[in-house]
Amino acid sequence: MPVARTHSIALVGVEGYPVEIESDIENGLPCLLLVGLPDTALREARDRIRAAILNSHEQWPQRRITVGLSPASLPKRGSGFDLGIALSILAAAKVVPWAAIDGVVFVGELGLDGRLRPVRGVLPAMAAAAHAGFSRAVVAQANADEAALVPGLRVAGAPTLAALLAWLRGEQEAGEAGVVCMPDDHPPSARPTALPGEPHGAREDGTRPSITGQGGQPGAGQAGEQGAGQAGPPRPRPDLSEVLGQPTARRAAEICAAGGHHLSLLGPPGAGKTMLAERLPTVMPELDRVAALEVTSIHSVAGTLPAGSPLLTEPPFCAPHHTATKAAIVGGGTGVLHPGAASLAHRGCLFLDEAPEFARDALDALRQPLESGEVVLARCGLTARFPARFTLVLAANPCPCAKGTATQAACTCSPTARRRYLARLSGPLLDRVDVKVELLPVSRAELLSDRRFAEPSPVVAARVAAARERTAARLKDTPWRLNAEIPGSELRQAFRPPPSALAPLERAMDRGQISARGVDRVIRVAWTLADIAGLDGPTASETSYALGLWLGVGL
């Protein structure tokens, strides 16, 4: 009997790879053999698939069935191959027309009763399918909205295996079978009336669609394996004007939002460190299409997409507890590699409250992502890359008793205890933090007087957006979008400030106050200050202010 073929996608991190599923039915003792480096979840698919086919009122071939997943050297993990394996077996048994499954990507988990259940990572899987030249895909109905975000890909969402088979065999129309065909980015006159049986490949203009392209509208809702619960009343949106008595800290938050710089907050409890960090995303612009698809792909793999929101457009905010492990911060896992908090905060804010209480190895594991903007997880025979371009916010008390400030005379900590406490934040980590601010206790008079000067988040966000537009215009022909992303070599060549603006930095280097890496970071902050002020470039004033922010001196 000829070999039947279907296609699915294997995920390694947030990167997808096409997998060809081949099924061969031959004489022999009835059994189902899976070959091609399947993991435990995929090996258990044999029982799920058999029960799903029988409960869909189809006949299970009582012969020897061999299913091969190629390329065989690529590890396959998860239950997303269930649908492709089931259809390849049914096609080999001549239950499904081969033309109906040719060139279609199938991703979905099968329940024992034949229901199609959603899986994680559908968005990056569909992007990989589109990049490989496929133009059609079938997923679980709960994943259809997410899959439809990929432009140029015609997506069908099926509720059950039985409904999908009825549609593929032409026994029922899509609507009668309960199959939802998502609209694509083609004009209505060019949209096909049926998905199966059409040739796959590149577009007519010779290009291949990808996740970073334009087009494709997000669906109205999603109900995935992440689970959602009932939506409660909307919570009031935090506002930057609520952080009273800390004008320097509010200014630092604006600078970090405009340039993507990292921030360190040192102060006693109740000074406003957590309030400021939670309000930092409110002054960041909404994610553009490319960034939104990147962020959504990461959260799709992690299984944290909220129901009803297949596309995330707001900058994410992630605040792990100080007991989080290194794997929880940067990602990891024994079988399937999952993104950590650093990747979940991609294009947003990663807030580490009580930073000295975190494990030292967890904090130092952030040093490489802060430089490269990605997390590389290497395992035996497998390497996964997760984007991690985030704004880091560290919050810490001045000492273990939290009273060691200029206006608090009741500190009971010895100088050695204070040094040991703050030394938990390593020098190399702090050297990568661009802005360091010390928050002092706020008096009643400062709280009352600052109400007249504290600006709301929309006002600050408008200045941040204008500064980012100036930055984008300057970096138009480069791969970077924020000042914090510019490499040091480019800062010293294409974006070198005038010699007069570098004078404060030269004096600081002569006194040994700043490292070579710190010089690059001060110049990046100086460019951000110039963009906020609407200047063509930084002057000595911007450089001096940026140097003070890096050193953490009182401003």
C-alpha positions as CSV (number, residue, x, y, z in Angstrom):
1,M,0.0,0.0,0.0
2,P,1.4,3.4,-0.9
3,V,2.8,5.7,1.9
4,A,0.5,8.6,2.9
5,R,2.0,11.9,3.9
6,T,0.9,14.9,5.9
7,H,2.8,17.8,7.5
8,S,3.1,19.3,10.9
9,I,5.5,21.6,12.8
10,A,8.1,20.9,15.5
11,L,9.0,23.7,17.8
12,V,12.4,24.3,19.3
13,G,12.1,27.4,21.5
14,V,10.1,29.8,19.4
15,E,11.5,28.5,16.1
16,G,9.4,26.0,14.1
17,Y,10.6,23.3,11.7
18,P,8.4,21.5,9.1
19,V,7.9,17.8,9.9
20,E,6.8,15.3,7.3
21,I,4.6,12.6,8.7
22,E,4.5,9.3,6.7
23,S,2.3,6.3,7.4
24,D,2.7,2.9,5.9
25,I,0.1,0.1,6.4
26,E,1.3,-3.4,5.7
27,N,0.5,-7.0,6.6
28,G,1.5,-8.1,10.0
29,L,0.5,-8.2,13.6
30,P,-1.8,-5.2,14.4
31,C,0.4,-2.5,16.0
32,L,1.4,1.1,15.7
33,L,5.1,2.0,15.5
34,L,6.3,5.6,15.9
35,V,9.8,6.4,14.6
36,G,11.7,9.7,14.4
37,L,12.8,10.7,17.9
38,P,9.4,11.1,19.5
39,D,9.2,12.0,23.2
40,T,7.0,10.4,25.9
41,A,4.0,12.6,25.1
42,L,4.3,11.7,21.4
43,R,4.7,8.0,22.1
44,E,1.5,8.1,24.1
45,A,-0.2,9.5,21.0
46,R,-0.7,5.9,19.8
47,D,-3.5,5.3,22.3
48,R,-5.0,8.7,21.9
49,I,-5.1,8.5,18.2
50,R,-6.6,5.0,18.1
51,A,-9.4,6.0,20.6
52,A,-10.1,9.2,18.7
53,I,-10.5,7.5,15.3
54,L,-12.7,4.7,16.8
55,N,-14.9,7.3,18.6
56,S,-15.2,9.3,15.4
57,H,-17.0,6.2,13.9
58,E,-14.1,5.3,11.6
59,Q,-12.4,1.9,11.3
60,W,-9.0,1.3,12.8
61,P,-6.7,-0.6,10.4
62,Q,-6.1,-4.1,11.9
63,R,-2.6,-4.3,10.4
64,R,0.9,-3.2,11.1
65,I,1.1,0.6,10.9
66,T,4.5,2.4,10.8
67,V,4.5,6.2,11.2
68,G,7.7,8.0,10.5
69,L,8.5,11.6,11.5
70,S,11.2,13.2,9.4
71,P,13.7,14.7,9.6
72,A,14.5,11.9,12.0
73,S,17.4,13.8,13.7
74,L,15.0,16.6,14.9
75,P,13.5,15.9,18.4
76,K,9.7,16.0,18.3
77,R,7.9,16.9,21.5
78,G,4.4,17.5,22.5
79,S,0.9,16.4,21.4
80,G,0.6,18.8,18.5
81,F,1.4,16.0,16.0
82,D,-1.8,14.0,16.9
83,L,-3.9,15.4,14.1
84,G,-1.3,15.0,11.4
85,I,-0.6,11.4,12.4
86,A,-4.3,10.5,12.5
87,L,-4.9,11.9,9.1
88,S,-1.9,10.2,7.6
89,I,-3.1,6.9,8.9
90,L,-6.6,7.4,7.6
91,A,-5.2,8.6,4.2
92,A,-3.0,5.4,4.0
93,A,-6.2,3.4,4.8
94,K,-7.9,5.3,1.9
95,V,-10.5,6.9,4.2
96,V,-9.4,10.4,3.3
97,P,-8.6,11.6,-0.2
98,W,-4.9,12.3,-0.6
99,A,-5.6,15.5,-2.5
100,A,-7.5,16.9,0.5
101,I,-4.4,16.7,2.8
102,D,-1.7,17.4,0.3
103,G,0.2,20.6,1.2
104,V,-1.8,21.3,4.4
105,V,-0.2,21.7,7.8
106,F,-2.1,20.0,10.7
107,V,-1.5,21.0,14.3
108,G,-3.6,19.8,17.2
109,E,-4.1,17.4,20.0
110,L,-6.8,14.7,19.9
111,G,-8.9,13.8,22.8
112,L,-10.1,10.3,23.3
113,D,-13.6,11.2,22.1
114,G,-12.2,12.8,18.9
115,R,-12.3,16.4,20.0
116,L,-9.5,18.7,18.8
117,R,-7.8,20.4,21.7
118,P,-5.6,23.5,21.5
119,V,-1.8,23.3,21.9
120,R,0.8,25.8,22.8
121,G,3.0,27.6,20.2
122,V,0.5,27.7,17.4
123,L,1.6,31.2,16.3
124,P,5.3,30.4,15.8
125,A,4.3,27.1,14.3
126,M,2.1,28.8,11.7
127,A,4.8,31.3,11.0
128,A,7.3,28.5,10.3
129,A,4.7,26.8,8.0
130,A,4.2,30.1,6.0
131,H,8.0,30.6,5.8
132,A,8.4,27.0,4.5
133,G,5.9,27.8,1.6
134,F,2.7,26.3,3.0
135,S,-0.4,28.4,2.5
136,R,-3.0,26.3,4.3
137,A,-3.3,24.9,7.8
138,V,-5.8,23.2,10.1
139,V,-5.7,23.7,13.8
140,A,-8.1,23.2,16.8
141,Q,-10.9,25.7,16.7
142,A,-9.7,27.3,19.9
143,N,-6.4,28.1,18.2
144,A,-7.9,29.4,15.0
145,D,-7.7,33.1,16.0
146,E,-4.1,32.9,17.0
147,A,-3.1,31.0,13.8
148,A,-4.9,33.5,11.6
149,L,-2.5,36.2,12.7
150,V,0.1,35.0,10.2
151,P,-0.4,36.8,6.9
152,G,-0.9,34.8,3.8
153,L,-1.9,31.6,5.6
154,R,-5.5,30.3,5.2
155,V,-6.5,28.7,8.4
156,A,-9.3,26.3,9.3
157,G,-10.4,25.6,12.8
158,A,-12.0,22.2,13.4
159,P,-13.9,21.2,16.6
160,T,-13.6,17.4,16.2
161,L,-11.9,14.9,14.1
162,A,-15.3,13.6,12.7
163,A,-16.3,17.1,11.6
164,L,-12.9,17.6,9.9
165,L,-13.2,14.2,8.1
166,A,-16.7,15.1,6.8
167,W,-15.3,18.3,5.4
168,L,-12.2,16.9,3.9
169,R,-14.2,14.1,2.2
170,G,-16.7,16.7,0.8
171,E,-19.6,15.2,2.7
172,Q,-20.4,18.5,4.3
173,E,-19.6,22.2,3.8
174,A,-17.4,23.9,6.3
175,G,-20.3,25.6,8.1
176,E,-22.4,22.4,8.3
177,A,-19.5,20.4,9.7
178,G,-18.7,23.1,12.2
179,V,-15.3,23.9,10.7
180,V,-14.4,27.6,10.9
181,C,-12.4,29.0,7.9
182,M,-10.6,32.2,9.0
183,P,-10.4,35.1,6.5
184,D,-7.0,35.7,5.1
185,D,-5.3,38.9,3.8
186,H,-6.4,38.3,0.2
187,P,-9.2,40.4,-1.4
188,P,-12.6,38.8,-1.2
189,S,-12.6,38.0,-4.9
190,A,-9.4,36.1,-4.6
191,R,-10.4,34.0,-1.6
192,P,-10.9,30.3,-2.3
193,T,-14.1,28.6,-1.5
194,A,-12.4,25.5,-0.1
195,L,-9.2,24.9,1.7
196,P,-8.3,21.3,0.9
197,G,-6.9,20.0,-2.4
198,E,-5.2,23.2,-3.4
199,P,-1.5,23.4,-4.3
200,H,0.8,24.9,-1.7
201,G,3.9,27.0,-2.2
202,A,4.9,30.6,-2.5
203,R,2.7,33.6,-3.3
204,E,2.1,34.7,-6.9
205,D,4.8,37.4,-6.5
206,G,7.4,34.8,-5.6
207,T,7.6,35.8,-1.9
208,R,6.9,33.7,1.1
209,P,4.8,35.0,4.0
210,S,6.4,35.3,7.4
211,I,5.5,36.3,10.9
212,T,7.0,39.8,10.4
213,G,4.9,40.7,7.4
214,Q,1.9,42.9,7.3
215,G,-1.7,41.8,7.0
216,G,-4.0,39.4,8.7
217,Q,-6.4,40.6,11.4
218,P,-6.6,39.2,14.9
219,G,-9.6,37.2,15.7
220,A,-12.3,38.0,18.2
221,G,-11.4,35.6,20.9
222,Q,-9.5,32.6,21.9
223,A,-10.0,29.8,24.4
224,G,-6.8,27.7,24.7
225,E,-5.2,25.3,27.1
226,Q,-4.1,28.3,29.1
227,G,-7.6,28.6,30.5
228,A,-9.3,31.8,31.3
229,G,-12.0,31.9,33.9
230,Q,-14.6,34.6,34.0
231,A,-13.4,38.1,33.4
232,G,-14.0,40.4,36.4
233,P,-14.6,44.1,36.4
234,P,-11.8,46.1,34.8
235,R,-9.1,47.2,37.2
236,P,-8.1,50.9,37.3
237,R,-5.1,51.6,35.2
238,P,-2.1,52.7,37.2
239,D,-0.9,56.3,36.5
240,L,2.6,57.8,36.9
241,S,1.2,60.8,38.6
242,E,0.4,58.6,41.7
243,V,4.1,58.4,42.5
244,L,4.4,61.6,44.6
245,G,7.4,63.1,46.1
246,Q,9.9,61.4,43.7
247,P,10.4,63.8,40.7
248,T,13.9,62.4,39.9
249,A,12.6,58.8,39.9
250,R,9.7,59.8,37.6
251,R,12.1,61.5,35.3
252,A,14.3,58.4,35.3
253,A,11.3,56.3,34.3
254,E,10.6,58.5,31.4
255,I,14.2,58.3,30.2
256,C,14.2,54.5,30.5
257,A,10.9,54.2,28.6
258,A,12.2,56.4,25.8
259,G,15.5,54.7,25.3
260,G,14.9,51.1,26.6
261,H,17.5,51.6,29.4
262,H,17.7,49.6,32.6
263,L,16.9,51.1,35.9
264,S,17.9,50.5,39.5
265,L,15.9,51.9,42.4
266,L,17.4,52.1,45.9
267,G,15.3,53.3,48.8
268,P,13.4,52.4,52.0
269,P,10.0,50.6,52.0
270,G,7.1,52.9,51.1
271,A,9.3,55.3,49.0
272,G,7.5,54.3,45.8
273,K,9.9,51.8,44.1
274,T,7.2,49.2,43.3
275,M,4.7,51.9,42.3
276,L,7.1,53.4,39.9
277,A,8.1,50.1,38.3
278,E,4.4,49.0,37.9
279,R,3.7,52.3,36.1
280,L,6.7,52.2,33.7
281,P,4.7,50.2,31.1
282,T,2.0,52.9,31.1
283,V,4.4,55.4,29.5
284,M,5.7,53.0,26.9
285,P,4.1,53.1,23.4
286,E,1.9,50.2,22.2
287,L,3.8,47.4,20.4
288,D,4.0,47.7,16.6
289,R,2.9,44.8,14.5
290,V,6.3,43.1,14.3
291,A,6.9,43.5,18.1
292,A,3.4,42.3,18.9
293,L,3.9,39.1,16.9
294,E,7.2,38.5,18.6
295,V,5.7,38.9,22.1
296,T,2.6,36.9,21.3
297,S,4.8,34.0,19.9
298,I,6.7,33.8,23.2
299,H,3.6,33.9,25.3
300,S,2.0,31.3,23.0
301,V,4.9,28.9,23.6
302,A,4.7,29.6,27.3
303,G,0.9,29.0,27.4
304,T,0.2,32.4,29.0
305,L,-1.9,34.0,26.3
306,P,-5.0,35.5,27.9
307,A,-8.4,34.3,26.5
308,G,-9.9,36.6,24.0
309,S,-6.6,38.3,23.2
310,P,-4.8,36.3,20.5
311,L,-2.5,39.3,19.8
312,L,-0.7,41.1,22.6
313,T,-0.3,44.9,21.9
314,E,0.6,46.2,25.3
315,P,4.2,46.1,26.6
316,P,4.4,43.1,28.9
317,F,5.2,43.5,32.6
318,C,6.7,40.5,34.4
319,A,7.5,40.6,38.2
320,P,8.8,37.2,39.4
321,H,9.0,36.5,43.1
322,H,12.5,36.6,44.7
323,T,12.4,32.8,45.3
324,A,12.4,32.2,41.5
325,T,15.1,29.9,40.2
326,K,17.5,30.5,37.4
327,A,15.4,28.4,35.1
328,A,12.3,30.5,36.0
329,I,14.2,33.7,35.2
330,V,16.0,32.9,32.0
331,G,14.1,29.7,30.9
332,G,14.9,26.1,30.7
333,G,13.5,22.7,31.3
334,T,14.5,19.0,31.1
335,G,12.4,18.0,28.1
336,V,10.6,20.9,26.5
337,L,12.5,24.1,26.8
338,H,10.2,26.9,28.1
339,P,10.8,30.7,28.1
340,G,11.6,32.3,31.4
341,A,10.6,35.7,32.9
342,A,13.3,37.5,30.8
343,S,11.7,36.3,27.6
344,L,8.1,36.8,28.8
345,A,9.1,40.5,29.4
346,H,10.4,40.9,25.8
347,R,9.7,44.4,24.6
348,G,8.4,45.2,28.0
349,C,9.5,45.5,31.6
350,L,11.1,42.9,33.9
351,F,10.8,44.0,37.5
352,L,12.9,42.3,40.2
353,D,11.6,43.6,43.5
354,E,13.8,43.0,46.5
355,A,16.6,42.2,44.1
356,P,19.2,41.3,46.7
357,E,17.0,38.5,47.9
358,F,17.2,36.7,44.5
359,A,19.6,33.9,44.2
360,R,23.0,35.1,43.0
361,D,23.2,32.7,40.0
362,A,19.7,33.8,38.9
363,L,20.7,37.5,38.9
364,D,24.0,36.9,37.1
365,A,22.3,34.7,34.5
366,L,20.7,38.0,33.2
367,R,24.1,39.5,32.3
368,Q,24.3,37.9,28.9
369,P,20.6,38.7,27.9
370,L,21.1,42.3,28.9
371,E,23.9,42.5,26.4
372,S,22.6,40.4,23.5
373,G,18.9,40.7,23.8
374,E,18.3,37.0,23.7
375,V,18.5,33.9,25.9
376,V,20.4,30.9,24.4
377,L,19.6,27.6,26.1
378,A,21.9,24.8,25.2
379,R,21.2,21.1,25.9
380,C,22.7,17.9,24.6
381,G,21.8,17.9,20.9
382,L,19.5,20.9,21.2
383,T,19.9,24.7,21.3
384,A,16.9,27.0,21.7
385,R,16.9,30.8,21.4
386,F,14.3,33.0,23.1
387,P,14.2,36.8,22.4
388,A,14.8,38.8,25.6
389,R,15.0,42.5,24.8
390,F,13.5,44.0,27.9
391,T,13.8,46.9,30.3
392,L,15.2,45.7,33.6
393,V,14.1,47.4,36.8
394,L,15.9,46.4,40.0
395,A,14.4,47.5,43.4
396,A,16.4,47.2,46.6
397,N,16.4,48.4,50.2
398,P,19.5,50.2,51.4
399,C,20.2,47.6,54.1
400,P,18.7,44.6,55.8
401,C,16.7,46.7,58.2
402,A,15.6,49.0,55.4
403,K,16.3,52.1,57.4
404,G,19.7,53.1,56.2
405,T,19.0,56.4,54.4
406,A,20.1,59.9,54.8
407,T,17.0,60.9,56.8
408,Q,16.7,57.8,58.9
409,A,18.9,57.6,62.0
410,A,17.5,54.4,63.4
411,C,19.5,51.9,61.2
412,T,20.7,49.0,63.3
413,C,22.9,47.4,60.6
414,S,26.7,47.4,60.8
415,P,28.7,48.8,57.9
416,T,29.7,45.2,57.1
417,A,26.1,44.0,57.0
418,R,25.1,46.8,54.7
419,R,28.0,46.1,52.3
420,R,27.3,42.4,52.4
421,Y,23.6,43.0,51.6
422,L,24.2,45.2,48.6
423,A,27.1,43.1,47.4
424,R,24.5,40.5,46.5
425,L,24.0,42.6,43.4
426,S,27.2,41.9,41.5
427,G,29.4,44.6,40.0
428,P,29.1,43.2,36.5
429,L,25.3,43.3,36.8
430,L,25.2,46.8,38.1
431,D,27.7,47.9,35.4
432,R,25.0,47.0,32.8
433,V,22.3,49.1,34.5
434,D,22.1,52.5,32.8
435,V,20.2,54.6,35.4
436,K,20.6,54.3,39.1
437,V,18.3,56.4,41.4
438,E,18.1,56.6,45.2
439,L,14.6,57.3,46.6
440,L,14.4,59.1,49.9
441,P,11.5,59.0,52.4
442,V,8.8,61.5,51.4
443,S,7.5,64.0,53.9
444,R,4.0,65.2,54.2
445,A,4.9,68.6,52.7
446,E,6.5,67.0,49.7
447,L,3.5,64.8,49.1
448,L,1.2,67.8,49.1
449,S,3.4,70.1,47.0
450,D,4.3,67.5,44.3
451,R,0.6,67.0,43.3
452,R,0.8,70.1,41.2
453,F,3.9,68.9,39.3
454,A,3.3,65.2,38.8
455,E,2.3,64.6,35.2
456,P,-0.2,61.8,34.3
457,S,1.0,58.8,32.2
458,P,-0.6,60.0,28.9
459,V,1.4,63.3,29.0
460,V,4.7,61.5,29.7
461,A,3.8,58.8,27.1
462,A,3.4,61.5,24.5
463,R,6.9,62.7,25.1
464,V,8.3,59.2,25.1
465,A,6.5,58.4,21.8
466,A,8.0,61.6,20.3
467,A,11.5,60.7,21.5
468,R,11.2,57.2,20.0
469,E,10.1,58.7,16.7
470,R,13.2,60.8,16.6
471,T,15.3,57.8,17.5
472,A,13.6,55.7,14.8
473,A,14.3,58.4,12.2
474,R,18.0,58.5,13.1
475,L,18.2,54.7,13.1
476,K,16.1,54.3,10.0
477,D,18.6,52.3,8.0
478,T,19.9,50.2,10.8
479,P,18.6,47.0,12.5
480,W,18.1,48.8,15.8
481,R,15.0,50.7,17.1
482,L,16.1,52.1,20.5
483,N,19.2,53.9,21.7
484,A,19.9,51.1,24.2
485,E,20.2,48.6,21.3
486,I,23.0,50.4,19.5
487,P,26.3,48.5,19.8
488,G,29.3,50.3,21.3
489,S,31.3,50.2,18.0
490,E,28.5,52.1,16.2
491,L,28.3,54.6,19.0
492,R,31.9,55.4,18.6
493,Q,31.7,55.7,14.8
494,A,28.3,56.5,13.3
495,F,26.8,58.1,16.4
496,R,29.7,59.7,18.2
497,P,28.9,62.8,20.1
498,P,31.0,66.0,19.5
499,P,34.2,66.2,21.6
500,S,32.8,68.9,23.8
501,A,30.0,66.6,24.9
502,L,32.5,63.9,25.8
503,A,34.5,66.1,28.2
504,P,32.6,65.0,31.4
505,L,33.1,61.3,30.4
506,E,36.8,61.8,29.8
507,R,37.3,63.4,33.3
508,A,35.3,60.5,34.9
509,M,37.5,57.9,33.1
510,D,40.7,59.7,34.2
511,R,39.4,59.4,37.9
512,G,38.5,55.8,37.4
513,Q,34.8,56.4,38.1
514,I,33.5,54.6,35.1
515,S,34.3,51.5,32.9
516,A,34.5,51.3,29.2
517,R,31.1,49.6,29.1
518,G,29.8,52.3,31.3
519,V,31.0,55.0,28.8
520,D,28.9,53.4,26.1
521,R,25.9,53.2,28.3
522,V,26.2,56.9,29.3
523,I,26.4,57.9,25.7
524,R,23.3,55.9,24.9
525,V,21.4,57.7,27.7
526,A,22.8,61.0,26.5
527,W,21.3,60.3,23.1
528,T,18.0,59.5,24.7
529,L,18.1,62.8,26.7
530,A,18.7,64.6,23.4
531,D,15.8,62.9,21.7
532,I,13.5,63.9,24.6
533,A,14.7,67.5,24.4
534,G,14.4,67.5,20.6
535,L,18.1,68.2,20.0
536,D,20.1,66.9,17.0
537,G,22.7,65.4,19.4
538,P,23.8,65.3,23.0
539,T,25.7,68.2,24.5
540,A,27.9,68.4,27.6
541,S,24.7,69.0,29.6
542,E,23.1,65.7,28.5
543,T,26.3,63.8,29.0
544,S,26.8,65.2,32.5
545,Y,23.2,64.3,33.4
546,A,23.5,60.8,32.0
547,L,26.8,60.3,33.8
548,G,25.1,61.3,37.1
549,L,22.3,58.8,36.4
550,W,24.8,56.0,35.7
551,L,26.9,56.8,38.9
552,G,23.7,57.1,41.0
553,V,24.7,60.4,42.5
554,G,22.0,62.8,43.8
555,L,20.5,64.9,41.0
